[in-house]
Amino acid sequence: MTRLFTLALEAGRAGGLYHAVAGEVPNRWIAERVASDLGCDARSITPQEAALVWGEFGALVMAASSRLRAVRAQQELGWRPEHTDMLTTIGEARLRKLAAHST
């Protein structure tokens, strides 16, 4: 992502919006992969439960589709993602270490 920031600063257009994403990954897939990695079940939650976890605005964001594409970053800046998607990083030791420190 640092590479994209550098490209945006050097060659981006004023007011340009450049996403650093490698694909479309619904939040459900992320939740299911994390649950599988942790050996527990994933489940849907109600909007009210989501608001208790993330606040009302956060719940709205989490309920929205995560369908972002980096078309402009790739076309205008020549940026290419290094990783296919965040699903490939779930279960990495470095992330487990971070999770252990946050509880």
Number of C-alpha atoms within 10 A of each C-alpha: 13 8 12 20 15 12 16 19 11 10 12 18 12 8 6 11 12 20 16 21 21 17 16 15 16 14 15 16 12 15 16 16 18 17 15 14 13 12 9 10 12 15 10 9 9 9 14 11 13 18 16 11 11 13 13 15 11 14 18 13 12 17 14 11 12 14 11 13 15 18 17 16 22 16 10 15 18 12 20 17 16 9 12 12 13 13 15 10 12 17 14 10 10 10 12 13 10 10 10 8 8 7 5
